[in-house]
Amino acid sequence: MYIRNSLFLTLMVSSLGACVSVPAAKNYREQSLTVADFSIPQLGTVTEVSVGEILLTQGEKRVAEAIELQSSAYRPHNGTSNLYVKSAESDEYDWYIDSNSSVFTDKGGLATNGITIKKQKGSGYLCPFQITGGGYSAGYNCYKEAKYTMHDSYTITSINSFQRSLIYNGKSGSKINIAYREFSNSLARPAFSNNVEYDMSESNIIAYKGAELKILEYTNTKIKYEVIKNFNSQ
């Protein structure tokens, strides 16, 4: 997966000691993230690929508040990332889950292995821990000296496991050959494959099953194009 952030504020919590105890959550409220379709390349951009390469990829994007740890020492037990995305809040805490969680893929699901960070609203102290079997299993401390960056608006992108792809197969005179393929978890679905020829002397716009490309240049070895619509474009 690849990530992009837009607005941030660095917080360096003062060193006041090693840890404090973690009170129970009061009025816990989950926060749903808005999911939007994401095109690779992005719509309106110009891209060049070689023969045999994929022209389009589909994914999803989410924008949310996030914490980026400045040191992996403050990760929860079994944490795999330094980036944690806000998923809930309670009276005293904001709750963040590992950005590598399956909740950020098209598979959905809960935070990976219950890996979570709580941030105290008043002090900003970080409380990393892991939940398994419905209770605290590892890490039950709030660190007063953790250093982190607070992102008010962080965009997370992920690639869908199901893909519809166009592949450039070269040209013959003024005609270009485009292959359509479907993949599920990187495995091709042969029954949904097709090859199509487009005559560039008639139009430089090609379309297939809702996807549209504007062809700018093409040779025997490469093609340059602009994405008008991806398969998942609304």
Secondary structure, DSSP 4 states (H G I P E B T S, - for coil): --EEEEEEEEEE-----S-B--PPPSS-EE-PPPEEEEEESPTT-EEEEETT-BS-EEEEEEEEEEEEES-GGGSPTT---SEEEEEEE-SSEEEEEETTSGGGSTT--SSGGGEEEEEETTT--EEEEEEETTEEEE---BBSS-EEEEEEEEEEEEE-SEEEEEEEEEEETTEEEEEEEEEETTEE-GGG-EEEEEETTT-SEEEETTEEEEEEEE-SSEEEEEEEE-TT--
